[in-house]
Amino acid sequence: MAAKGKQGAEQIVAGFQELRQQQRAFATKISELEMDMKEHELVIETLKEVEDGRKCFRMVGGVLVERTVKDVLPALVSNKDQMGKIIETLNVKLEEKGKEINKYREQHNLKIKGEESKENDKQDQEVKSGGVLVAKDS
């Protein structure tokens, strides 16, 4: 019977870790897209001050392509707008994943090591402030 309980606990922890990994993946992708978006904004601001007929180069699928500013600028603005929408969607998914993780933790009564020690410290401080030390139930 103890083996079944241990296996169940391992599966619960594995499920929690999988949820956390998914959450980290969303956060990483959001970060990457935000960096790309800032690069797009920088290039857009630079190209706005340049005449429309001037040559510029753009990397498309690993190939450097020669275009004019008037061809490239609208595409950059469109890409930046799409990135903004994707970031919004991923932020919503990240928030939902956080709620899912919290629900999973509550459902399976999971505690994270750092949180548990903080709660114990608070309880210890409350006990000490009363002037009486009481042994905790273990």
PyMOL commands that set and color helices and strands:
alter all, ss='L'
color gray80, all
select helices_A, chain A and resi 2-48+69-108+113-129
alter helices_A, ss='H'
color red, helices_A
select strands_A, chain A and resi 55-60+63-68
alter strands_A, ss='S'
color yellow, strands_A
deselect
rebuild
show_as cartoon
